[in-house]
Amino acid sequence: MNSRVRAAGWVCGLLVATFSGWIQTAEAKTKVTRQAFGRTEDGTSVDLYVLSNGKGVEVSIATYGGVVVSLKTPDRAGKQADIVLGFDSLDGYLKGHPFFGSIVGRYGNRIAKGRFTLNGVEYTLAKNNGENHLHGGLKGFDKAVWKAREVADGVEMSYLSKDGEEGYPGNLSVKVTYTLNEKNEFAIDYSATTDKDTVVNLTNHSYFNLAGQGAGDILQHEMTLFADRFTPVDDGLIPTGELRSVKGTPFDFTKPVAIGARINQDDEQLKFGLGYDHNFVLNGGGKLAKAAEVYEATSGRVLEVSTTEPGVQFYTGNFLDGTLTGKGGKVYQKRYGFCLETQHFPDSPNRPSFPSVVLKPGEKYQSRTVWRFSSR
């Protein structure tokens, strides 16, 4: 081969490599940037990843707790606002908060009496919610600093929950991937593997207010839940085991209705929760399907939630009480945000009739939730 042919081949190869690289870059529509977000009390550095799709949606996620720190979306006039509750700096999250935007695990929601039995062995967990265990315990996934790496259109976070952490069996290797696309869809994909039989139930605990964080209560938001049944609870908010029809109850959101329309009715379940704090049994059947749709009339914002999970915990911020000052100096009063925590059912480790949350070695836990934003 003469030098001219070799040179031509080299140039051709360079062009192909460059073109290939351009294609890979072009496929990633979302801009991902990283910035410092502070340090924990033990000096561990925390980063903030900002995802921006160029269509008016911007999501910021911290490596501390995998927290969705901000989520900015446009209203019907194109004006952007942050629609999730939280804090301006890491310090707010370190001082303690009601799981604003966090990954919750190893088990999201409640486990009765802080214990469960697996393979004939009883495991004891922290009782951090009255007599019950809630959202992974005293130091759940919401208080961990996750390792992070940039991926196409987003960021992947990983964490190793060691055998015995918070009382749970097995070394659990967890990955949570956040991506944002040009369709204004913000997706969270969860995966996990274990080296010992364990239980796992992961979710995100963002509090939404589609009028803008701190803009008032969420009682006029119109809610639709694609769930014909819910799981009634006792006075400790532990499911009784019944799957009850929503028909004829204040829990019927199968057609759009204002969140506050029936929230103060004389109903035992509403009294137990001080409002809505209940798991709804979704109609999706395990495939990615719409779980909820929320509309806020003053801004025109619409939130659609789709998930592979069998349930969603609908919570109306009943325990917010004005003691927390959030972003921009906004004080968070009762019912200033709502949560739609896609999940398996509460207390499933103690309820064999509920969908199983047991993960075994050689298996892979996988879950996907997509939040889609629009306006009308």
Secondary structure, DSSP 8 states (H G I E B T S, - for coil): --HHHHHHHHHHHHHHHHHHHHHHHHH--SEEEEEEEEE-TT--EEEEEEEE-SSS-EEEEESBTT-EEEEEEE-TTS-EEE-B---SSHHHHHT--S-TT-EE-SB-SEEGGGEEEETTEEEE----BTTBEETTSTT-GGGSB-EEEEETTEEEEEEEE-TTGGG--S-EEEEEEEEE-TTSEEEEEEEEEESS-EE-B-EE---B-TT-TTSS-STTSEEEE-EEEEE-B-TTS-B-S--EE-TTSTT--SS-EETTSSTTSS-HHHHHHTS-EEEEEESSTTSSEEEEEEE-TTT-EEEEEEESSSEEEEE--TT--S-EE-GGG-EE-TTS-BEEEEES-TTGGG-TTS---EE-TT--EEEEEEEEEEE-
